[in-house]
Amino acid sequence: MNSLKALRIYVYGRVQRIGYRRYVANLAQETGLKGYVRNLSNGSVEILVQGNEEELKKFMETNKNPPLSNIRQIKVEETIVQKELKKSK
């Protein structure tokens, strides 16, 4: 059995005002992850996702080149699993 892991991901580039948050939320739901995605004041996006290692790997592979975005940099940090998180919205 895979244990739960959580990732905090910061995405830099053209990722706001193009439907990127909805894209990420849909991708997380399809992958079975829990978490959230939100815009930050510096123009980047913060994503918190948690699930098993296979789900997280699939999410990261699929999120590399979403439509209309121009991702310049992605920073990924492992973080503490939050049991109260609901399915991604």
N, C-alpha and C positions, 0 to 999 in steps of 0.2 A: 504494500500500500504506500502511495506517495503521501508524504506529509505536506501540509500547507506551507506555502511561502508567500511573501508579499514583496512587491517591488514598487518603489517610488521612481517615476520616470519624468524627466524634464525634457521637453522637446522645443528646440529653437529653430527659427526660420519663419517661413510664411505658413502659420498654423492657426491664425485667428481670423474670424469673419469669412471663412470659406467652408464651413460645415465640418471642420475637423473634429470637434468634440462629439458631434453626433456620429461620425464615422467610427471614432474610437469606442464610444459607448456601444454601438451596434456590434462591433468586432468583439468586444469583451463579452457581451451577452451570448453571441454565437459560440464563443470559445468556452463558456461556462464559468467565467471569472466574476468575482465580486469586486467592487471598487467604485471609483469616481474619476471624473476628468473635469478640470476647471482652467479657465484662462487666468494668467497672472498679469500683473500690471506692467511688467517689462516686455510684454508681447509674446512670451513663451506660454506653453501649456504644461500643467502638472497632471500626471496620471498616477493614481494609486490602484494597483490591481493585485488580487491575491487568488491563489488557487494552487493546484498541484504543478509540479515542474513541467510536465508535458503540455498542460494548458498555457502556462506562461511562455514556454518556448514557441508554441504555435502563434500566440498573440504577438510576440516580438518579431517573428519572421514576417508576419502579414502586415505589420504596422510600419514597414520601412519606406514605402512609397505610395501613400494614399493619394487619391485624385485631388487635383487643384493645389496641393501643398508643395512647399519647397523646403524640405527639412535640411537644415545645415548641420545640426548636432543633436544627439540624443545622449543624455546622461542617465544612467541607471544605478540606483542604490537599493540594496536589499534592506528591508525594514521589518518592523515587528508586525506580526499577523494581528489583525483586529477582528476578533470574533463577532462583533456586533455589526459588521458591514453587511449590507444587503447586496443582491445582484446589481450589477452595473446599470446605471440609468443614463 
